[in-house]
Amino acid sequence: MSVVEVKKSADQRMQKSIETLKADLAKVRTGRAHPGILDHVMVEYYGNPTALSQVANVNLIDARTIGVQPFEKKMVAVIEKAIREADLGLNPATQGDIIRVPTPPLTEERRKEMVKLVKTEGEDAKIAIRNIRRDANESLKKLLKDKACSEDDERRAQDDVQKLTDKFVLEVDKLLTDKEKEVLTV
């Protein structure tokens, strides 16, 4: 592994941490209906736990209502039960073969809980990024020890890795600020 490969690997891994954070933040409810809220709901389908998106069509009916249309009629009751038991604070209602899931407006207390959750997700992302920096720096020290690079190259590469880390931590902070604003907006 070369100095360039270490930096490239660190950059790619940090980018994946940002993508993971974005996916996690998308699941946090903000008061508006969002099909992503139901992404992690698992449904019992022929004895196997299956993602809701695999057994039903999930879409928005209006700004505060999610529509879930199962591919099989017999799945309506199972899906409704799974959504109710997912501990999302949602109460689905069946209308024929469509399940309507109204999203209630968030209380001030619930919004503050959501902000805490968002901050926790952000801190986890920062920790992941710092761990990637540590791994990259260890790889660089190993290259120096194995005489695969000079001390100057190793020092410059460590500075570059630190700049990468700072850039991605700033991006995490920006994502958190945006999401907090979105959660606290009534």
C-alpha positions in Angstrom: 0.0 0.0 0.0 1.3 3.5 -0.9 0.8 6.9 0.7 -1.6 7.8 -2.1 -3.6 4.6 -1.6 -3.8 5.3 2.2 -5.2 8.8 1.6 -7.6 7.6 -1.1 -8.9 4.8 1.2 -9.4 7.2 4.1 -11.3 9.6 1.8 -13.6 6.8 0.5 -14.3 5.4 4.0 -15.0 8.9 5.4 -17.4 9.5 2.5 -19.2 6.3 3.3 -19.6 7.5 6.9 -21.3 10.7 5.6 -23.6 8.6 3.4 -24.5 6.4 6.4 -25.2 9.5 8.5 -27.4 10.9 5.7 -29.4 7.7 5.6 -29.8 7.6 9.4 -30.9 11.2 9.5 -33.5 10.6 6.7 -35.2 8.1 9.1 -35.7 10.8 11.8 -39.2 12.1 11.7 -39.6 15.8 11.3 -43.4 16.2 11.5 -44.0 15.8 7.8 -44.8 12.5 6.3 -41.9 10.7 4.7 -41.9 7.2 3.2 -38.4 6.6 4.6 -39.9 6.5 8.1 -41.2 3.0 7.3 -37.9 1.8 5.8 -36.8 -0.3 8.8 -40.3 -1.8 9.5 -40.1 -5.6 9.1 -43.1 -7.7 8.2 -43.7 -11.4 8.8 -44.0 -12.8 5.2 -44.3 -16.6 4.9 -42.5 -17.0 8.1 -39.6 -14.7 7.3 -39.0 -11.2 8.5 -39.1 -9.1 5.3 -38.7 -5.3 4.7 -42.0 -3.5 4.2 -40.8 -2.2 0.8 -40.5 -5.8 -0.4 -44.2 -6.7 0.3 -45.9 -3.3 -0.3 -45.8 -0.1 -2.3 -45.1 2.8 0.1 -45.9 6.4 -1.1 -47.2 9.8 0.1 -50.9 10.4 -0.1 -50.6 14.0 1.2 -48.2 16.1 3.3 -49.1 14.2 6.5 -50.2 10.8 5.3 -48.2 7.8 4.0 -50.0 5.2 1.9 -49.1 1.6 2.0 -50.5 -0.7 -0.6 -49.6 -4.4 -0.1 -48.9 -6.5 -3.2 -51.1 -9.3 -1.7 -54.5 -8.6 0.0 -53.9 -11.0 2.8 -50.9 -9.0 4.0 -53.0 -5.9 4.9 -53.6 -6.9 8.6 -50.0 -8.2 9.0 -48.5 -4.9 7.7 -50.9 -2.8 9.8 -49.8 -4.7 12.9 -46.1 -4.4 12.0 -46.4 -0.6 11.6 -48.2 -0.3 14.9 -45.6 -2.4 16.7 -42.6 -0.6 15.2 -42.7 1.9 18.0 -42.8 4.9 15.6 -45.8 6.6 17.3 -47.9 5.9 14.2 -51.4 4.6 14.1 -52.3 3.0 10.7 -55.9 2.8 9.5 -57.0 0.3 6.8 -59.3 1.5 3.9 -60.0 -1.5 1.7 -56.6 -2.7 0.5 -54.8 0.5 1.3 -53.3 1.3 4.7 -53.3 5.0 5.5 -50.6 6.0 8.0 -51.2 9.6 9.3 -48.2 11.2 10.9 -49.3 13.2 13.9 -47.7 16.6 14.5 -44.7 16.4 16.9 -45.0 17.9 20.4 -42.2 20.2 21.6 -41.0 17.5 23.9 -40.8 15.0 21.1 -39.0 17.5 18.9 -36.3 17.9 21.6 -35.9 14.1 21.9 -35.5 14.0 18.1 -32.8 16.7 18.3 -30.9 14.6 20.9 -31.2 11.6 18.6 -29.8 13.6 15.7 -26.9 14.8 17.8 -26.2 11.2 18.9 -26.1 10.1 15.2 -23.8 13.0 14.4 -21.4 12.1 17.2 -21.3 8.5 16.0 -20.4 9.7 12.5 -17.6 11.9 13.9 -16.2 9.0 16.0 -16.2 6.8 12.8 -14.4 9.5 10.9 -11.8 9.9 13.7 -11.3 6.2 13.8 -10.6 6.2 10.0 -8.1 9.0 10.6 -6.4 6.9 13.3 -6.3 3.8 10.9 -4.8 5.9 8.1 -2.1 7.4 10.4 -1.2 3.9 11.6 -0.9 2.8 8.0 1.3 5.7 7.2 3.6 5.0 10.3 3.9 1.4 9.1 4.9 2.6 5.6 7.6 4.8 7.2 8.8 1.9 9.5 9.0 -0.4 6.4 10.9 2.3 4.6 8.2 2.5 1.9 8.1 6.3 2.2 10.2 9.2 3.6 9.5 11.0 6.8 8.5 14.1 4.9 6.0 12.1 2.8 4.6 10.6 5.9 4.3 14.0 7.6 2.6 15.6 4.6 0.3 12.6 4.2 -0.7 12.9 7.9 -1.5 16.6 7.4 -3.6 15.7 4.3 -5.5 13.1 6.3 -6.1 15.6 9.1 -7.4 18.1 6.5 -9.7 15.4 5.2 -10.9 14.7 8.7 -11.6 18.3 9.3 -13.5 18.6 6.0 -15.8 15.7 6.8 -16.4 16.7 10.4 -17.5 20.1 9.1 -19.8 18.3 6.7 -21.3 16.3 9.6 -21.8 19.6 11.6 -23.6 21.1 8.6 -25.9 18.1 8.2 -26.7 18.2 11.9 -27.5 21.9 11.9 -29.8 21.5 8.9 -31.6 18.5 10.4 -32.0 20.2 13.8 -33.5 23.2 12.0 -35.8 20.9 10.1 -36.9 19.0 13.3 -37.5 22.2 15.3 -39.5 23.9 12.5 -43.2 23.7 13.4 
